[in-house]
Amino acid sequence: EKGGYATFMEKEIHDQPHAVRDTLLGRTDEEGRLTLDELRIPEEKLREIDRITIVACGTAAYAGMVAKYAIERWTRIPVEVSLAHEFRYCDPIVDERTLVVSISQSGETMDTLMAVKHARELGALTISICNTHGSTIPRESDAVLYTHAGPEIAVASTKAFLAQITASYILGLYLAQLRGGTYVDDIKAVLKELAEVPGKIETVLERMGRVKEIAGFMADTRAVLFLGRHVGYPVALEGALKLKELAYIHAEGFAAGELKHGPIALIEPGQPVFVVVPSPSSEHGLHGKVVSNIQEIRARGARTLVIAEDGDEAVVPFSDEVIRVPATAPLLAPLLTVVPLQVFALWLSTAKGLDVDQPRNLAKSVTVE
Ligand code: BG6
């Protein structure tokens, strides 16, 4: 059942190309237009929405943060990400023109379910992005967009995360197509890039030997920091979460731009820092700004573990380790850059002799508030 792997988590990490491919499957017609029959909400209603709120917990909330960048970019609809357990208690601004998108692997997370119920009471349209057929959250929502990651057994989420991000891209592109606007011509180009992602995840997985080796030497590490910017920021948060969950190591993710506003004080000689570097093709010179961050922390003695695109030579002089991922569209990069961080957490947990699939104090789905 573990497909020859020692743990479910390792198997599920290797399932990721399939999880993304299967979640993309059957979403377009012969002309390459997106068709989402699962979304049983009239198109006119979806055309009228003027704000989107994403509600989720844990890893699913980080998928929501990635989704925000993509959906806003493609639709120009303002998107807010709200931790589901905060949503109900902050007097949320929601009405019948608000689309509330819940993201949940299990479909049973009580905090997320209560947020969805509250949103419906306030008159919002609700769509559930969910991995579990027939679960409660999709039943309580107006519509559902299923992720096809297959059953996820390990407590720490991996393949469901990639499938959630994929499904939110699909939703964003679908809304862009429906509403017309400037982005529509580019939808096919994004879909083409997305179709190439599963093969690129395979490539990343083939290269993970060195990450396993690095993790194997780090069992005594007390703290690890993660930096990322733009869509790399939620990836940094997810990398840190994986390490807390699996290896019980103090780990923090930061927006790289925040570094000089505080976190740089944490840097001392030998401190390991993962940096998720934006593609050199990113807009607004983001790549160069993150390369400067690497330079700054390296100058203070940090041990820099850098995740960078193939061919990005600018990072090399400041990196103790460069972990390479294939090039893709900047908004899609999280589907590749998070993989080494999952693999790192898996092998560090293993190096510490911990239970990878059943970390202490955690449950796969939390059905109490
Ligand atoms: C947590 C799980 O308690 O719930 C996380 O340990 C998960 O892995 C989070 O991300 C949300 O779960 P779900 O099923 O709603 O996606």
Residues whose N, C-alpha, C, O or C-beta is under 5 A from the ligand:
A	BS01	BG6	C57 G58 T59 A60 I103 S104 Q105 S106 G107 T109 V155 A156 S157 L362 A363 K364 S365 V366
